[in-house]
Amino acid sequence: MKQQEKVLCIKRNTLPGPWVGEKSIIKTDEAVFFDICEKAGFHWKERGVVETDPSFKQIIPYIVLQTADGKQTAIYRRCGSEKRLHDLWSVGIGGHINPEDNNGPSPSFKEILVAGMTRELDEELVKRPNGKSPRFRGTINEEATDVGSVHLGAVFTLLTDTPEAFLPGEELVDFTWVDTDILADRNLELWSTLALELMG
């Protein structure tokens, strides 16, 4: 019998109410975010179960690549395992956090999330510049879609002076850099719209 993937979750009712509203765009200090999540307590749940259980929020790092001046943003077309997002454009790289990201005897929520975020970047990008770490910006949430109702986005930005140094993997279909001020003309997934509003 195939083992079910387990993912990092937090019970919805232990998170601040404003974080999990119908459309929530919350600018939060990094230390405050990680402290709240640590105190809320986290769980490893089978993904197949929590994908239809809105009493849990799967925590997803959502990393936006931008030039240092903010004038260009990387986007790609959704074609991965999440069929509900297919053919939408995304500005966010990220995915589920798994038990393999739990590397120590008693790691903190922050250590697990950062390890998972680093793994996701390494999986999605064949090459990226060294030395820059993603910067936390806040959280996004929406309850309008089946995907949104069971996930909470932790938005980060990764800024660069050398966008040409990023080499996408196969999952980032049609990866390209575009002018940030015309992103609204693309058929963006809702989380991308929320993340851009958060960063604005």
Secondary structure, DSSP 8 states (H G I E B T S, - for coil): -----EEEEEEGGGS-GGGGSSEEEEE--HHHHHHHHHHH--EEEEHHHHTT-TTEEEEEEEEEEEETTSSEEEEEE--SS-GGGTT-EESEE-----GGG--SSS--HHHHHHHHHHHHHHHHEEE--SS---EEEEEEEE-SSTTGGGEEEEEEEEEES-GGG-EE-TTSEEEEEEEGGGGGGS-B-HHHHHHHHHH-
